[in-house]
């Protein structure tokens, strides 16, 4: 093979590799895309965001009917639908029993473990929820609930369930798939 042909082939290979690498998304690209997607979801669903937890334990709706979501310091969006009647919130080491529905921001149901299931889902509230099923956003939400409570959360992908975790019989990863999720959670009991 001539030297000229080798140079042309090598150049074409280098250009091909460079163009395929430039098409890959970076973590910053995923974060930027997620911010836009969450902002669109918030606007489309008439949601008001607050950076401090609402003082009222019962009403998380504005006078003009917008749902109030508390954006926590971790980036979780938390909306209390029902306070519940339990006197305290779960803490690390306690076992919680829940029903939940998990959807993408476009409304596609990914997980459904609700009242039609014979047994509630359960997990132990962990000091290191990033390595646990459900992820740190889910754990944070449950820690803000009382028994009998009901909430809805928007979970950015970095707070979602981790790699190859099984939820509702499905093996998935919100964080590795860069998928922000919406969960509706009912806290049934705590032990």
Order of alpha helices (4+ residues) and beta strands (2+ residues): alpha-alpha-beta-beta-beta-beta-beta-beta-alpha-beta-beta-beta-beta
